[in-house]
Each structure stands twice: as structure tokens, then as C-alpha cells.
Amino acid sequence: MDLTSVADPVSAKCANEIIADDLKDPKAVMKSEKEANQSPQPAEEEREPGTMILFWLCCVSALEGMDTQLVPACQFALQRDLGLQLGHFAVLFTVQMVLTNLAAPFWGILADRGTLKKKTILMLGAIGEGIAVTIFAFVPNFWVMMMLRGMSGFFLASLRPVCNGLIADLTSDNKRGKIFGRVQSALLIGMFCSLLIAGNVANTFVGDIPGWRFLFAGAGVVAFIVAFGLAFFLAEPHHQLDESAKQKGCAAIRTELCTVLSFLRIPTFCVMIMQGVFGTIPWSVMGNNLLFFKFCGLEDWQASILAAEGTVAGVFGNSIGGMIADCLARRFGYHGRPLSAQITVAIGLPMVFLQFYGIPPGEGTFGVYFALIAAFGLLGSWAQSGTNFPILSDIVPASDRSKVMAWECAMENSLANAIGPSMVSSLAFAFGYKFGAEELNGQSLSSARALGQAMAATICIPWVITLAAYTLLHWSYPRDMRRLRAKQAAEAAAREEQSV
């Protein structure tokens, strides 16, 4: 679709006049929305990225997934070798996410304004990540760790919004769920590889050198390989810029601020931030899985398999969820994707509750945990690929897609990542968590019970709110799409008048 920037005051005026006319007649509004919901969405030529482009976008996503699990998978080793406490990991995670959230809009603006090529931004992100994790391998103390995780956050922030923007530009609406599902699956593959390797390497020693140092050095090598591949093999498609991209200095800043304010005037965008805050809090603490299973008395290899299993099941779950959401969107129009998200959250809630609270630590077997995690990965991970990213791609013009992804992620993650790790850490200590001589030996049912209770509360309560937020999309999403289509029609009519 060829749309102008949402910050365009002339276009906004036309759209507002159309909407104002509609609002004068409530029956007309209800009739128009009913027709919009029941009628098929506008026909669009089917498009999807080429194999080579999709492969390297998946590599970028896998790199981000790999980093998310490095520190969580090394928690036991870092507590043992450097004397860190659970609160230190919450600080490391929060610092990284704060830098990620601050930098994401910066990278998104650079991409949409054409200041840097999207390919160049992705390369810079991979190189910066490689430098940060390589230096981390030689880190002597917590304070250096904190600075390096902040550096990782800054550069990783460039990957997801630019990657998602490219996907939205290259993919037709009826295939976005499928393509987003594949790229999101690649992120989970990166998480799986990181967890599986780290769970078995981090706690070992090569001579007198702990294994976790080799782990971070290897991650740096992987990041440099991805940057090299992007430089030589990623063919960036043409990106059409709007008139605002030509502005410089104060005018450019003013335009970008107007764009952000225009996003906040879109009800669906606000609902997406609401669900994002409460929906991201649980994912921000999932990295404690490995520590929980270890305290439950499982062997290192069993804990590693269980911690990594969720990402493997999620690979298939994201792909399945994306296709299911596409099918529901074809069947139920603008209600299909919100319905898909409601289904996956409702299925996932009881499974997570059973894993951390319903089954007392020490009584759950490897097989029981394995079945629960597999079911959750397949059925409880549809929302991101099937609902969140496709809806965000729909509600703004093509020229603003990287920015809307970046701002939405920044706004939701800023709160979620400040709340999640600190909340689970505080609750765990309140419930009796400790790391002493018993925990150092690997098993502590009391600490496992405290951590499990904290995880259950931090995950289940926010997800109940997320389920309610997705319900609101049944109201906001059709209305916002109707308004965007009205704006398009007005602009098309104005262009025709000018050409006559």
C-alpha cells in the first residue's frame, strides 16, 4: 500500500473530517463497521521475502535469541565464581533492557528516514553485539558486566524493529503471520542453542578457566559471522521514503515527535502497549527455568533439556500460530488475529501455573515437566507472530513500520523489564529463597519452592491482564483499520482531483 506518513497534517485533516462526519451518525458508524468486519479485506498481491533475504533475517533474529539466554543460563556458574546474587542478575537484565528500549526508536528512525541503510544498521548491531559479548568473556567483576550488558542492549535494539520493518514491507498481509512465525522461530532456535550449550558448558572448567568464559567468547564469534554474512549476502530491497524524510534539524525532530503522538492517538497502538507490558513481564523472567529445575534436584543435562525444550517447541508453535492467525483473519476479518491471541494466552496460563506451583518441587518428574513445556511451546506462543507484529504492520503507513515497531517495543519493554526481574527476585526472597551451602551442591527444595511461587505469581497475574487487553482489540482494531482506509480513500480522491 502506498500511504503517506501519519505525521502528514494535510492527510490527518482529511481523515479527521471523514471520521467526524461518520461520528455525527452513530447508526452509520455501526453499519460501516459491521460491513468492514464481515466483508473480506482488500485484495492484495501475494508477496513474501526471497529465500536469501529470509535466511539472513532469520540469522539476525537467532543472534538476538542467543544473547537473551547467555546470562540466565550461566546464573549458577556466576553465583559460584563471582559471588553474584539473584538481585545482581535482575540489575544486569534491567540495564540491558533500559538501553535496548532507549535505543530502539533511535535505530527505527534512522531506518525509516533513510539516514542509514537497513542493511548497514543490522551489520552495526551484529558487530556491536559481538564486541560486547567477547569482552564479557574476560570480565573481572559485576560493574564491568553491567556496562557490557548495557552495550549489548544498545546494539541489539537495532535488530528487531529493522528486521520486522523489512518483513512487513516485503510480505502481503495474508502471509505476514507465516513469515513473522518463521523469523520468530529463528529467535527461539538461537535461544535453544544458547541454552543447550550453556547448560552443559557454563558449569564446567577447562583447566582453571570456567566454561562460561568460553561460552561468551564463542557467542562473539557467532555475532561477527552474522555481520559478515549480512555484508556480503543480504540484498536490501528499495525503501520508498516520504517527504518528511527530507527534513533536517529541528524540523526533523518536530516531525518525529508528531509521528509518535499520532501513534498514541491510535487506540489499537495503545492497547498493544498495554498487552505488551503485561505480556512481556512473564517472558522477562523465563530465564530462571534452568535455576528452578536445578534446585528441584534434576541433573544438569535434564535441566538443560527442559530449559531448552520450550524454545524448540516454540519454533513449531510460532510457525503454527502464525498460520492459524492468518486462517482466522481470512475467516473472521479483523477479529481473527485478536481471537488467535486470546486462545493462546488462555491455553498457556494453566500450563505455566502447573509447572511452577501446581506440581510441588521434588515431586515432578522429568517426563511430566517435559510434557507441560512441550504443550506450552506448541500452544501458548502464538501471539507475537500471529497477532502482535501483523497488527502493528497494519495500523500505520508503510513508511512508519520500523518506527512503530521500535516505539511499541520500547514503551512496553521499559515497564515490563523494570518490573519483571525485580518482582520475581523480591518475591523469591520474601518466600524464603537463598543461595547457601545447600544450594551450592545443586539441590534445594526450599529455594525451588520459593522461586517457583515467585515465578507463578510473576507470570500468571500479568497474563490474566494480557488476556483482557487482547479482548479490547475486537473493538479497536476494526475501527482503526476503517479509519485508515477512509484516510486512504480521501487521499486518493485528492490526488485524482489534482491530476485533472
N, C-alpha and C positions, 0 to 999 in steps of 0.2 A: 504493500500500500504506500502510496506517495503522500505523506502527510507533512505538514509544516510543524514547526516547534510549538509545543504547548505554551511557550512563553510569548508567542506572537500576539500582541494586543489586538490587532485587527481581527484575526481569526477568533480570538476569545470573545470579542464583542459580537461577532456574527452568531457564534454558538449560543451565547448567553441570551440573545434576542429570541432565538428559536426556542430555547428551553423556557424562557419567560412566557412566550406565547402558549406553550403547552401547559404550563402551570396554571394558567387562567382557567383552564377547563379540566378539572380532575378526572372526569369520565374519559376525556380524550387521552389523558396520560395513561389511565389503566388499560384502555383499549390498545393503545400503541405498544405498551409494554407486553401485554398478553400476546399480541401479534409477533413482537420481537422474540419472545421466548419460544413460541410454538413454531415459528417459521424457520426454515433452515438458514444457517449463517451464510453470508455472501460467498458465492463460489470463488475459489482462488486456485490458481495454477499450482499443482503439487510440486514442491521443491524440497530438497534436503541436501546437506553438505556432501561433497565428494569424499571418497574413501580416505585419501591422504589428509585432507583438512580435518576430517572427523578423527582420524587416528591421532594426530598431534594435539588436537583439543582434548582428547581423552588422556593423553600423556600429561598435559598441563593439570588436568583435574586429578590424576593419580598422584602427581607431585604434592598437591595440596593435601590430599588424603594421607599420604605418607607422613607428612610433618605433624598432622594433628595427633598422631599416636606415639610419636617418639618419646616425649617426656612421660605421658601416662604409663607406657609400657616399661619404663625404667624407674618407676617410683620406688620399688623395693630396693633396687641397687643404689639409688641416690640417697635414700634414707640410711642405708648401711654404710656407704663410703664417705658421704659428705655431711652426714648428720642432719639432713633436712627433715622437716616435719610436714604433716599434711597441709598446714597453713601456707608453707612455702610454695607448694605446688599450686595452690589457689592464687597466690600472688603472681607466679610465673604465667599462669594461664590468663589472668586478668590483664597483665601488662601487654601480653601479645595481642589479645583481643581489642584492647583500647587503641593500640597503634593500628591494628587492622581496620577498625571502624573509622578512625580519623583519616586514614589514607585512602580508603575505598572510593569516596566521592572524588578525591583528587585525581586518581587514576581514571575514573569513569569520565570526568570532564575532559581530561587530556585526550581520551579516545574519541568521544563524540564530537569534539571541536576540531579534530584532525591535527592537533598540536604535535602529537606523535602517532606514528602508525601503530595499529593494534598489535601487529607482529612484533614491533620494537618494544612495546610495553610488556608483552608476555616474555620476551627474552630478558629484559631487565629484571622482571620479577623472579625468573628462574635463577639468574646469576646471583642476585642479592640473597636469595634463599640459600644457595649453595655456599656462599661465603659465610653466612651466619651459622649454619649447622656444622660446617667444617671447623670453625673456630671453637664452637661449643665442645668439640671433642677434646680440646686441651684446656677446658675451663677449670680454674682453681677453686672458685667459691661461688656463693649464691649471687652476689652482686653483679658479677660478670655475666652469670647466667641470665639474670633479669634483663640486662641491656641487650644481650643477643636474642632473647625471645622477642623483645620489642622490635629489633631489626627484622627478624623473620616475619613478624606481623605486618610491618610496613610493606615489605616486598610481596608477601603472599596476597595482600589486599588487591594487587593488580590483576590477579589471575581470574578469579571467578566472575566479576562483572564484565570484563572484556570478553572472556570466553562465552558467557551467556549471551552477550550482545551479538557476537558473531553468529551464534546458533540461531537466534531469533531472526536475524537478517537473512540467513541462508535457508530457512525452513518455513514451509507453509504452515498455517495454523493447525490443519488437521493431522500434521505429523510431528508437531513440537513435543508432545508428550513422549513419543517414541525416542526422538533424538536426545531430549533432555534426560530421559531414562538411561540411555547408553552412556552419556557423559557422567551422570551421577553414579552410575555403576562403576565407571573407571575410578572415581574418587574412592569408592568403597574397596576396590581392588588394591589401591595404594594403601589404604588403612589395613587391609588384611595382610598384605606382605610385610608391612611395618610391624604389626602386632605379632605375627607368627615368628618372624626372625628375632625381633627384640625380646619376646618372651623366653626364648631359649638361649639368647646370646648375652643379654644385658647382665645377668647374674653370675656369669662365668668369669674366669680370669685367663688371660694369655700371658703366662709368666707372672709378673706382678702388676700387669696392666688390666684394669677391669674391662669387660666386654662392651659395656655401654659406650666407651670412648671410640672403639672401632665402629660401633653402630652409627654414631653421628658422622664420623668421617666418611663412611660408605654412603650415607644419605646425601652428603655434599657432592660426592662424585655423581650420583644419580641426577641431582639438580643440574649440574654442569652438562651432562649428556643431553638432558631435555632442552636446555638453552641452545646447544649446538644443533640439535635436530630442528628446532624452530627456525634457526638462522638459515639453514640450507634447504629445508623441505616444506615449510609452511608457505603456501601461496595465499596471500591475503586478498580477498575479494575487494572490488571497488566499493567505497563507502560514500554515499551521497550526503553532502553537508547542506545545512540550511543557511539562510542569510545571517543568522546570529553568529555563526562560526567565524565570520569576517571581523567581528568586533574585537577590539583590543582594550587593554587597560581597565579603567573604571566602568566603561560601558559593558565590557565582557562580564565583569563581576556582578554588575547590576542585573544583567540578563540571566546569569546562572542563579542568582538569588530568586528572581521572579519564577524561574523554572521550578525550583524547589518548592516555592509557595504554591505554584499551580499543582504540583503533585499532591500537596497536603489538602487541596480543595477537591481531590478525587476521593469519594468515600471508600471505594474499594482499596485504594492505596493505604488509607488509614486502618482499614480492617486487616489488611495484610501485615501491617506493622504490629497490630495488637496480637494477632495469632502468632506472628513471628517471635515476639518477645517471650510469650508463654510456651510456645512450641520449641524454642531453642534452648531454654533453661535445661530441660532433661538431657538433650544431646550434649550439652556442655559438661555434664558430669558422667557420661557413659564410660569415659576412660578409666573410671575406678573399678570397672568389671574385673580386671586382672587381679587387682589387690584383694577384692572381695572373695574371689574364688580361691586365692592362695590362703587366705585366713580361714576359709571353710575346710581346709585340710586336703584339698586336691593337689595332685602332683603338678610340677611346673609344666609338663607337657600337656596335661589335661586343662589346666588353667589357660594356657596359651591357645589351645584349640578352641575352647569356649569363647575366649575374648575375641578371637579372630573369626569365629564361625558366623557371628552376626553380620559382619561385613560381607562374607561370601553369600549368605542368604540374601542380604540386602542388594547384592549385584543383580540377582534374579528378581527380587521384589521390586526394585526401582524400574526395571525394564517392563515387568508385568504391569505395575501400577501405571506407568506412562501409557501403555497401550489400552488398559482398561479405561483410564480417564479420557483418552481420545474417543473410544467407543461410546462412553456415556455422554460426551459432548456432542457427538453426532446424533445420539438418540434423544437427549433432553436439552439440547441447546446450551444456553449459558448456565443452566442449573447442573449440568453434568459434572464439571470439574469440582465444584464445591461438594457435590454428593460423594464423589470419589474420596475426597479428603475426610469427610465425616465417617465413612465406612472404615478407613484405615486407622483412624485415631480410636474409634470405638472398639475395634478388634485388638489393638495394641495395648490398651490400658490394663485389662485383666492379666495379660501375659507378663507384663513388667511387674505388676503387683505380686504375682505368684513367685517370680524369680527372686525378688529381694526381701519379701516379707511373708508371703503365704507359706513358703517352704522354710522351716527353721534351719539355720546353718548347722551343718553336720549331718542332717537327715536327708538332704538332697543328693542323689547320685549323679554321676557324670551323664548317664543316659537321660535322666529327667531334665537336667539343665540343657542338654543338647537339643532335646525336642522342643522345649519352650523357646529357646533362642532361634532355632530354625523357623518355627512358626511365626515368631515376631518379625524376623527379617523378611520373610516372604509376604506377609500380610499387613505388617504395621509400618511400612516405609514408603508408601505411595505418594505422599503429599507433595514432596519437593519437586519431583519430576513431572507428576501428572497434573498438579494444581498450581503451586506457587509460581514457578517460573513461567509457564504458559500464560497465566492470567496477567502477570506483570508485563509480559511481552505484548499483550493485547491492549492494555488500557492507556498506552501512551504512543505517540508517533514513533516511527522507526528511528528518527534522528536522536531520540532521547532514551533508547533502550538500555545502553550501558549505564547511563546516569541513574535511571530509575532503579536498576538492579543494585547499583552501588549504594544509593541513598537508603533504599529499603533494608539492605543488609546492615548498613552502618547503624541505622536507627534501632533496629530490633536487637542486633548483637550487643550494642553498647549497654543496654539494660540487662539483657539475658546473661551475658558473660560476667557482668559485675555481680549479679545475684546468684547464679547457679553454683560456682565453685565455693564461694564464701558461705552460701547457705548450707551446702552438704557438709562442709568442714565444721561449721558451728554446730549443726545438728548432731553430727557424729560424735563430737567431743561431749556434747550435752547428754547423749545416750550412753557414754562410757567408753568411747574409743581411746586407745592408747597404743604406743609403739615401744614396747619394752623388751625384756629378755625373751618372754614367751613368743612375742610377735617376730622377733629376730630369727627364731627357729622355724618360722614358716606358718604355723597353725595357731589360731586364737579364735575360738568360737565367740567369746565375748566381744572382741573387736569386730568380728564379722557380723555379729548381730547388730551392733551399734551402727556400723557402716551401712548394713542392709536397710535398717529402719530409716536412716537419713536419706538413702538413695530412693526408697519408695515414696517418701514424702516429697522430695525434690522433683520427682518425675511425675507422679500421678496427679497431684494437685494442679500444677500448671497445665497438664494436658486436658483436664476437665474444662478449664477455661478456654483452651485452644479449640476444643470441640464446639463450644458455644460460639466462638468467633467465626468459625467456618460456616455456621448456620446463617450468620449475617450476610455472607456473600450471596445467598439466594436473593436477597433484596438489592444489594449494592451493585453487583457485577452486571446484571442485565440493564440496569438504569444507566450505568456509566458507559456501557457499550452503545446504548441507544443514543446517548448524548454525543459520543464521539462520531457515530455515523451521521448524526444530524449536522455536526460541525463540518464533516467531510462534504456532505451534500451542499451546504451553504458555500463552502469554498470553491467547489467545482462549478456551481452556478455563477459565482462571481467571476471566475476565470473565463467562463464562456461569454459573459457579458462584455468583458474587457477585450476579448478577441474579435467580437463582432464589429 
